[in-house]
Amino acid sequence: MASSASQLFPFPINQNRPYSPVSLAKYGSVTFPGHRGPSKHWRGFSIEISAPRVSPSNEGIATDVDDDGISLGTMKLPTDTDITLFETLLFQWANSLCQGANLPLPVPLKIDKVQGGVRLGFIKVVDGKTEVFVYIDCLVCPAAEGTGPVFRAIRNGPAKEKIPPGEERIMRSLLQALQKSLEIARA
């Protein structure tokens, strides 16, 4: 009962390379069934959402994104997305990666909340000290001319040219987290 990678994943996988960058842009306009307005029902709980939406001041949105990194994916967010809730859900997803039982990774991760999102740092131990040799920033950035915010995943750090171990699994998990977070964070 073996399935090919193309049947398992909704995006193209190049099996000749250790990692194929995933384009998240085509998933930005996905509609979610059961979406009914300001009240969200999730696993039997009803959550009333009344948080402010994207403000013209771009407060809480990353404005100084380092463009030297390697872009792993982007996704346009709808203008009615609750950015604060979206960032919180991304942080919760990133913290769940550290538990290991859900998504075992070959290297430990350090998760930091940064302005506009979350940073996933890949850790290695050198001379008894921990170092982050590469990190992935998952950020919400302001878009040009009122089209709505944009989510960006960017690989950066001293070893940004090398693909860190476990990045492919993280990016697949990120795609699922983005879809679920967007479903919850929209009014």
C-alpha positions as CSV (number, residue, x, y, z in Angstrom):
1,M,0.0,0.0,0.0
2,A,2.8,2.4,-0.8
3,S,1.8,5.8,-2.1
4,S,3.9,8.2,-4.1
5,A,4.8,11.6,-2.7
6,S,2.6,13.3,-5.3
7,Q,-0.4,11.5,-3.9
8,L,0.3,12.4,-0.3
9,F,1.0,16.1,-0.6
10,P,-1.0,18.9,-2.3
11,F,2.2,20.5,-3.7
12,P,5.0,19.2,-6.0
13,I,7.8,17.3,-4.4
14,N,11.2,17.0,-6.2
15,Q,12.6,13.7,-4.9
16,N,16.0,14.3,-6.5
17,R,16.7,17.2,-4.1
18,P,16.6,16.9,-0.3
19,Y,14.1,19.7,-0.2
20,S,11.9,21.4,-2.7
21,P,10.7,24.9,-1.8
22,V,7.0,24.9,-1.3
23,S,5.0,27.8,-2.8
24,L,2.4,28.8,-0.3
25,A,0.9,31.5,-2.5
26,K,-1.6,29.3,-4.3
27,Y,-3.1,28.3,-0.9
28,G,-3.9,31.9,0.1
29,S,-7.4,31.9,-1.3
30,V,-8.6,28.6,0.2
31,T,-12.1,28.8,1.7
32,F,-12.9,26.8,4.7
33,P,-16.2,24.9,5.2
34,G,-18.2,25.7,8.3
35,H,-17.0,29.3,8.5
36,R,-19.9,31.3,10.1
37,G,-18.8,34.7,11.3
38,P,-17.5,36.1,14.6
39,S,-17.9,32.8,16.6
40,K,-15.6,29.9,16.0
41,H,-16.5,26.3,17.0
42,W,-13.5,24.1,17.5
43,R,-13.5,20.7,19.1
44,G,-16.7,21.4,20.9
45,F,-15.7,24.8,22.3
46,S,-17.1,28.1,21.1
47,I,-14.7,31.0,21.1
48,E,-16.0,34.5,20.7
49,I,-13.6,36.6,18.6
50,S,-13.8,40.3,18.9
51,A,-10.1,41.3,18.5
52,P,-9.2,44.2,16.2
53,R,-8.3,43.5,12.6
54,V,-5.4,44.8,10.5
55,S,-4.8,48.4,11.4
56,P,-3.4,51.1,9.1
57,S,-0.6,51.6,11.6
58,N,0.7,48.0,11.0
59,E,1.2,47.6,14.7
60,G,2.6,44.2,15.5
61,I,3.5,43.5,11.9
62,A,7.2,43.0,11.0
63,T,8.4,46.1,9.0
64,D,12.1,45.5,8.8
65,V,12.4,42.1,7.3
66,D,15.9,41.1,6.3
67,D,15.9,40.5,2.6
68,D,19.3,38.7,2.7
69,G,17.6,35.4,3.6
70,I,16.3,32.6,1.4
71,S,12.6,32.8,0.9
72,L,10.9,29.5,1.6
73,G,7.3,30.6,0.9
74,T,4.9,33.4,0.9
75,M,1.1,33.7,1.3
76,K,-1.2,36.7,1.0
77,L,-3.5,37.0,4.0
78,P,-7.0,38.3,3.7
79,T,-7.5,41.8,5.1
80,D,-10.0,40.5,7.7
81,T,-7.4,38.3,9.4
82,D,-6.9,38.9,13.1
83,I,-3.1,39.4,13.0
84,T,-2.6,39.1,16.7
85,L,-4.4,35.8,16.9
86,F,-2.7,34.6,13.8
87,E,0.7,35.3,15.2
88,T,-0.3,33.6,18.5
89,L,-1.4,30.5,16.7
90,L,1.9,30.4,14.7
91,F,3.8,30.6,18.0
92,Q,1.7,27.8,19.5
93,W,2.4,25.7,16.4
94,A,6.2,26.4,16.6
95,N,6.2,25.4,20.3
96,S,4.5,22.1,19.5
97,L,7.5,21.3,17.2
98,C,9.7,21.2,20.3
99,Q,7.7,18.4,21.9
100,G,9.1,15.8,19.5
101,A,6.2,13.3,19.7
102,N,4.2,15.1,17.0
103,L,7.1,15.8,14.6
104,P,10.4,14.2,15.5
105,L,13.3,16.3,14.2
106,P,17.0,15.4,13.9
107,V,18.2,18.6,15.7
108,P,16.7,20.5,18.6
109,L,14.9,23.8,17.9
110,K,14.9,27.1,19.8
111,I,11.6,29.0,19.4
112,D,11.5,32.7,19.9
113,K,8.6,35.1,19.5
114,V,9.8,38.1,17.4
115,Q,8.0,41.2,16.1
116,G,5.6,40.1,13.5
117,G,5.8,36.3,14.1
118,V,8.1,33.6,15.3
119,R,11.7,32.4,14.8
120,L,12.6,28.7,14.6
121,G,16.3,28.3,15.4
122,F,18.2,25.1,14.6
123,I,20.6,24.5,17.5
124,K,24.0,22.8,17.6
125,V,26.4,22.5,20.5
126,V,29.9,23.8,19.9
127,D,32.5,23.8,22.7
128,G,29.8,23.3,25.3
129,K,27.8,26.3,24.1
130,T,24.6,26.2,22.1
131,E,24.6,28.0,18.8
132,V,21.8,28.8,16.3
133,F,23.4,28.0,13.0
134,V,20.3,28.7,10.9
135,Y,16.8,29.9,11.6
136,I,13.5,30.2,9.9
137,D,11.5,33.4,10.4
138,C,7.8,33.0,10.0
139,L,6.6,36.6,9.7
140,V,3.6,38.7,8.8
141,C,4.7,41.6,6.7
142,P,2.7,44.7,5.6
143,A,1.8,44.6,1.9
144,A,2.1,47.4,-0.6
145,E,-0.8,49.8,-1.1
146,G,-3.5,48.3,1.0
147,T,-3.7,44.8,-0.4
148,G,-3.5,43.1,3.0
149,P,-0.7,41.6,5.0
150,V,1.7,38.9,3.6
151,F,3.0,35.9,5.5
152,R,6.7,35.0,4.7
153,A,8.9,32.1,5.7
154,I,12.6,33.1,5.4
155,R,15.7,31.0,6.1
156,N,18.6,33.0,7.5
157,G,21.6,32.7,9.7
158,P,25.3,31.9,9.3
159,A,24.6,28.6,7.4
160,K,21.5,29.8,5.5
161,E,22.8,28.3,2.2
162,K,22.6,24.8,3.6
163,I,19.3,23.1,4.1
164,P,19.0,22.3,7.8
165,P,18.0,18.8,8.8
166,G,14.2,18.5,9.2
167,E,13.3,21.6,7.2
168,E,11.2,19.7,4.8
169,R,9.0,18.2,7.6
170,I,8.7,21.6,9.2
171,M,7.6,23.3,6.0
172,R,4.9,20.6,5.4
173,S,3.7,21.1,9.0
174,L,3.8,24.8,8.5
175,L,1.5,24.6,5.5
176,Q,-1.1,22.7,7.6
177,A,-0.6,25.2,10.5
178,L,-1.1,28.2,8.2
179,Q,-4.4,26.8,6.8
180,K,-5.8,26.0,10.3
181,S,-4.5,29.3,11.8
182,L,-6.1,31.3,8.9
183,E,-9.4,29.5,9.4
184,I,-9.4,30.4,13.1
185,A,-8.1,34.0,12.7
186,R,-10.6,35.1,10.1
187,A,-13.9,36.7,11.1
